[in-house]
Amino acid sequence: MFVSRKILILDDEIEICTMLSDFLTDSGYEVRYSTEIEGFLEQMNAFRPHFLIMDKYVHRHDCFSLIGSLRKVPSSQNIPILVITGCTDLEEKVRALELGADDVLIKPIQLIEVKAKLQSLARRASIYQLPTENITYKDIRVVPQSGEVFSGESRLPLTETEFKIFQVLLISKGKAVQREQLVHKTLTARNNNLRTIDVHINSLRTKLGDVGSKIKTLRGRGYMLVD
């Protein structure tokens, strides 16, 4: 059980909201829910949840577009999202994952499965609880809110994926980060193989200059950023 974790639920069925809220509160989570799309982003920004649980449809509004929007904002791009859907079509599940959902739960909901999926997401996301304040390392300054990286006063031309990889390595400094973990949180479902991570790492090393040499390859394990 992950005590004190905050969960925000978006579902237009009040019965599901209250059922999940009661169960997850008893399991040690702090829970809030909304039955409307309107005002949801404001509620999320105020509550700052560790997890989002959302139905695919809320009052006939397709929430897949909302997932895509959340993944474009630095403050929410790494929040684990669990999608609830009554659709068993594989293509719909793949679409949800491609847009940025972390897992999909098929109705009818089994509460014990919800809890197990949240625990799994928490384990997978533990190294990706990224800070919102600026981070400095050597002469490098990382600005999470804007997705920018500076060396002195010069902005480095990192791609979005390179920025995500560098953040993960930075907050895990001195610890090994598996290539599979980098794939899960920094690549899209359409381009999510281990060789792609290696290509991004090589590019990142070049763009970071002297700091790039601090990214060490751990044969058979992954990568590590060292002092």
C-alpha positions as CSV (number, residue, x, y, z in Angstrom):
1,M,0.0,0.0,0.0
2,F,1.3,3.5,-0.9
3,V,0.0,5.6,1.9
4,S,-0.6,9.4,1.4
5,R,-0.7,9.1,-2.4
6,K,-3.3,11.4,-4.0
7,I,-5.7,10.2,-6.7
8,L,-8.0,12.2,-8.8
9,I,-10.9,10.4,-10.6
10,L,-12.8,11.7,-13.6
11,D,-16.0,9.7,-14.4
12,D,-19.5,10.9,-15.1
13,E,-21.0,7.9,-13.1
14,I,-21.3,9.1,-9.5
15,E,-21.7,5.5,-8.3
16,I,-18.3,4.5,-9.8
17,C,-16.7,7.7,-8.3
18,T,-18.0,7.0,-4.8
19,M,-17.2,3.3,-5.0
20,L,-13.6,3.9,-6.0
21,S,-13.3,6.8,-3.6
22,D,-14.5,4.8,-0.6
23,F,-12.3,1.8,-1.4
24,L,-9.2,3.7,-2.2
25,T,-9.6,6.0,0.9
26,D,-9.8,2.9,3.0
27,S,-6.6,1.6,1.3
28,G,-4.7,4.7,2.4
29,Y,-5.0,7.0,-0.5
30,E,-6.3,10.6,-0.5
31,V,-9.0,10.8,-3.2
32,R,-11.0,13.4,-5.0
33,Y,-13.3,13.0,-8.0
34,S,-15.1,15.0,-10.6
35,T,-18.0,14.1,-12.8
36,E,-17.5,16.9,-15.3
37,I,-14.7,17.8,-17.8
38,E,-15.3,21.4,-17.2
39,G,-13.0,22.6,-14.4
40,F,-11.1,19.3,-14.3
41,L,-7.7,20.8,-15.2
42,E,-8.1,23.5,-12.6
43,Q,-9.0,20.9,-10.0
44,M,-6.0,18.8,-11.0
45,N,-3.6,21.8,-10.8
46,A,-4.9,22.7,-7.3
47,F,-4.9,19.1,-6.0
48,R,-1.7,18.0,-7.7
49,P,-2.5,14.2,-7.7
50,H,0.0,11.4,-7.9
51,F,-2.4,9.3,-10.1
52,L,-5.3,10.0,-12.5
53,I,-8.1,7.5,-13.1
54,M,-10.5,8.5,-15.9
55,D,-13.3,7.0,-17.9
56,K,-12.8,7.0,-21.6
57,Y,-16.1,8.9,-22.0
58,V,-17.4,11.6,-19.8
59,H,-20.8,12.9,-20.9
60,R,-20.0,11.6,-24.4
61,H,-16.7,13.5,-24.4
62,D,-13.8,11.4,-25.5
63,C,-11.1,11.8,-22.8
64,F,-8.4,10.5,-25.0
65,S,-7.9,14.0,-26.3
66,L,-7.5,15.1,-22.6
67,I,-4.7,12.6,-22.1
68,G,-2.9,14.0,-25.1
69,S,-3.2,17.5,-23.7
70,L,-1.9,16.5,-20.3
71,R,1.1,14.8,-21.7
72,K,2.2,18.1,-23.4
73,V,2.4,19.9,-20.1
74,P,5.6,19.4,-18.0
75,S,3.7,19.4,-14.7
76,S,1.4,16.6,-15.7
77,Q,3.4,14.7,-18.4
78,N,4.6,12.1,-15.9
79,I,1.5,11.5,-13.8
80,P,0.4,7.8,-14.2
81,I,-3.0,7.6,-15.9
82,L,-5.3,4.6,-15.6
83,V,-8.1,4.6,-18.2
84,I,-11.4,2.9,-17.5
85,T,-13.3,1.7,-20.5
86,G,-16.2,-0.6,-21.4
87,C,-14.6,-1.3,-24.8
88,T,-12.6,-4.5,-25.2
89,D,-11.3,-3.6,-28.6
90,L,-7.5,-4.0,-28.8
91,E,-7.1,-1.0,-31.1
92,E,-8.8,1.3,-28.5
93,K,-6.5,0.0,-25.8
94,V,-3.4,0.6,-28.0
95,R,-4.7,4.1,-28.9
96,A,-5.0,5.0,-25.2
97,L,-1.4,3.8,-24.5
98,E,-0.1,5.6,-27.6
99,L,-1.7,8.9,-26.4
100,G,0.0,8.6,-23.0
101,A,-2.2,6.4,-20.8
102,D,-0.1,4.1,-18.6
103,D,-2.7,1.3,-18.2
104,V,-6.2,0.4,-19.2
105,L,-8.9,-1.2,-17.0
106,I,-11.8,-2.9,-18.7
107,K,-15.3,-2.7,-17.1
108,P,-16.8,-4.2,-15.0
109,I,-14.4,-2.8,-12.5
110,Q,-12.9,-5.2,-9.9
111,L,-11.7,-3.1,-6.9
112,I,-8.8,-5.4,-6.1
113,E,-7.6,-5.1,-9.7
114,V,-7.7,-1.3,-9.4
115,K,-5.6,-1.4,-6.3
116,A,-3.1,-3.8,-7.9
117,K,-2.7,-1.7,-11.0
118,L,-2.1,1.4,-8.9
119,Q,0.6,-0.3,-7.0
120,S,2.2,-1.5,-10.2
121,L,2.1,2.0,-11.7
122,A,3.6,3.4,-8.5
123,R,6.5,1.0,-8.7
124,R,7.1,1.8,-12.3
125,A,6.8,5.5,-11.8
126,S,8.9,5.8,-8.6
127,I,11.9,7.1,-10.4
128,Y,9.9,9.5,-12.5
129,Q,8.5,11.8,-9.8
130,L,10.0,14.8,-11.5
131,P,10.6,18.1,-9.6
132,T,8.9,21.2,-10.8
133,E,11.6,23.6,-9.6
134,N,14.8,24.3,-11.6
135,I,17.6,21.8,-11.3
136,T,21.3,22.6,-11.6
137,Y,24.1,20.1,-12.3
138,K,27.6,21.3,-13.1
139,D,27.0,24.2,-15.4
140,I,23.7,22.8,-16.6
141,R,20.4,24.3,-15.6
142,V,17.1,22.4,-16.2
143,V,13.8,24.2,-16.3
144,P,11.0,21.6,-16.0
145,Q,8.2,24.0,-16.4
146,S,9.3,25.1,-19.9
147,G,11.2,21.9,-20.9
148,E,14.4,23.8,-21.5
149,V,18.0,23.1,-20.6
150,F,20.7,25.7,-20.4
151,S,24.5,25.6,-20.3
152,G,25.4,29.0,-18.8
153,E,23.2,31.4,-20.7
154,S,22.9,29.3,-23.8
155,R,19.9,27.2,-24.5
156,L,20.7,23.6,-25.5
157,P,18.8,22.2,-28.6
158,L,17.5,19.1,-26.8
159,T,14.5,17.3,-28.3
160,E,11.5,16.6,-26.1
161,T,12.6,12.9,-25.7
162,E,16.2,13.9,-24.9
163,F,14.9,16.3,-22.3
164,K,12.9,13.5,-20.6
165,I,15.8,11.1,-20.7
166,F,18.1,13.7,-19.1
167,Q,15.6,14.5,-16.4
168,V,15.3,10.9,-15.4
169,L,19.1,10.4,-15.4
170,L,19.5,13.6,-13.4
171,I,17.0,12.8,-10.6
172,S,18.5,9.3,-10.4
173,K,22.1,10.5,-10.4
174,G,24.4,7.9,-9.0
175,K,21.9,5.1,-9.6
176,A,21.5,2.8,-12.6
177,V,18.5,3.4,-14.8
178,Q,17.5,0.4,-16.9
179,R,17.0,1.0,-20.6
180,E,13.5,-0.6,-20.3
181,Q,12.6,2.0,-17.7
182,L,13.7,4.8,-20.1
183,V,11.7,3.2,-22.9
184,H,8.5,3.1,-20.8
185,K,8.5,6.8,-19.8
186,T,10.3,8.6,-22.6
187,L,9.3,7.0,-25.9
188,T,5.9,6.6,-27.7
189,A,4.3,3.3,-28.2
190,R,5.1,3.5,-31.9
191,N,8.9,3.9,-31.4
192,N,9.6,2.1,-28.2
193,N,12.6,-0.2,-28.7
194,L,15.9,-0.3,-26.8
195,R,18.0,0.7,-29.8
196,T,16.1,4.0,-30.0
197,I,17.1,4.8,-26.4
198,D,20.8,4.2,-27.4
199,V,20.5,6.6,-30.3
200,H,18.9,9.3,-28.1
201,I,21.6,8.8,-25.4
202,N,24.4,9.3,-28.0
203,S,22.8,12.5,-29.3
204,L,22.3,13.7,-25.7
205,R,25.9,13.2,-24.9
206,T,27.0,15.3,-27.9
207,K,24.6,18.1,-27.1
208,L,25.6,18.3,-23.4
209,G,29.3,18.7,-24.2
210,D,31.6,18.0,-21.3
211,V,28.6,17.0,-19.1
212,G,27.7,14.4,-21.7
213,S,30.7,12.3,-20.6
214,K,29.1,11.9,-17.2
215,I,26.5,9.6,-18.7
216,K,28.0,6.2,-18.3
217,T,26.9,3.0,-20.0
218,L,26.4,0.1,-17.7
219,R,26.7,-3.0,-19.9
220,G,23.7,-5.2,-19.6
221,R,22.0,-2.8,-17.2
222,G,21.4,0.6,-18.6
223,Y,22.8,4.1,-17.9
224,M,24.0,6.2,-15.0
225,L,24.7,9.9,-14.5
226,V,27.8,10.3,-12.3
227,D,29.3,13.3,-10.5
